[in-house]
Amino acid sequence: MKRRAQAAFAKDPLNPIAPMGAPSPDQDIAALRRNYQRASLRSVDLDADPVEQFRRWLQQAIAADLQEATAMVLSTFDGKRPSSRTVLLKAFDQRGFVFFTNYGSRKAQDIAAQANVSLLFPWYGLERQVAIMGPAERISTAESLAYFSSRPFGSRLGAWVSQQSEVISSRHILEMKWQEIQRRFANGEVPLPEFWGGFRVAPIEFEFWQGRENRLNDRFRYRPQKDSNHEQTWCIERLSP
Ligand SMILES: Cc1cc2nc3c(=O)[nH]c(=O)nc-3n(C[C@H](O)[C@H](O)[C@H](O)COP(=O)(O)O)c2cc1C
């Protein structure tokens, strides 16, 4: 029985053969563990501005050639249930963190019901994660258009094809729609769909996490505070792992 399961794993085209020395798929997952030793995070290392701290870590994630360094897990809440999915960060600055999606999707409906969301960057290759919390808001049509126009032709067409999060009876329906959209925009001009665009998450809290030996991980939280001149700054606190 066990041998048959392993053979199925090796033959499955969706499961590339595991690299040499990789754990067997039958291994006890409770025994899989790694001691985090790559780096440390001290308060003196931190930028006073969390957006700059994020920029520094993102640059390191890109330089380390992590797969999908800009991918983040977006969690939303519809008032009854939470849900999470991956989206790609496309821009960020002091105003917030921008991703693009279908405005009719489940995530967009959740945001309409409850604007507060969380973003999580899982940079496992660097034994790091960054969590960001804050309200999400639609960006302007002009901003969405600027990004949409920069996308490859196929991605612009793809935005028109999918009624994201809706039930469809088969993949065939999707492929028929793709053919139809290709004919419709055969002249190469693909307008911005009115149901597609960006959201910006305006951060009200950040947490930077660095794995350390024996699970004595480094965690720092940034929360907004006013300084003595009533200017907004960030309060930085170390959290227990
Ligand atoms: C690596 C990766 C990147 C993704 N990027 C996006 C994205 O930028 N925007 C998007 O709408 N969906 C993206 N998706 C698909 C979403 O995870 C999700 O399936 C889709 O947005 C529908 O989510 P919803 O039904 O919860 O709204 C991505 C998925 C993966 C795995």
The ligand as an ORCA input file, in Angstrom:
! r2SCAN-3c Opt
* xyz 0 1
  C       1.150     33.785     -6.649
  C      -0.278     34.245     -6.860
  C      -0.530     35.554     -7.210
  C      -1.842     35.999     -7.382
  N      -2.060     37.312     -7.675
  C      -3.319     37.774     -7.777
  C      -3.553     39.175     -7.943
  O      -2.631     40.014     -7.970
  N      -4.843     39.573     -8.052
  C      -5.897     38.695     -7.997
  O      -7.036     39.127     -8.108
  N      -5.693     37.373     -7.792
  C      -4.433     36.895     -7.681
  N      -4.216     35.555     -7.452
  C      -5.398     34.649     -7.366
  C      -6.015     34.803     -5.959
  O      -5.228     34.112     -4.993
  C      -7.479     34.332     -5.882
  O      -7.603     33.003     -6.329
  C      -8.422     35.195     -6.718
  O      -8.077     36.566     -6.620
  C      -9.866     35.005     -6.285
  O      -9.981     35.322     -4.913
  P     -11.417     35.595     -4.194
  O     -12.387     34.653     -4.831
  O     -11.169     35.318     -2.752
  O     -11.747     37.040     -4.449
  C      -2.925     35.093     -7.247
  C      -2.657     33.773     -6.864
  C      -1.357     33.366     -6.659
  C      -1.107     31.942     -6.212
*
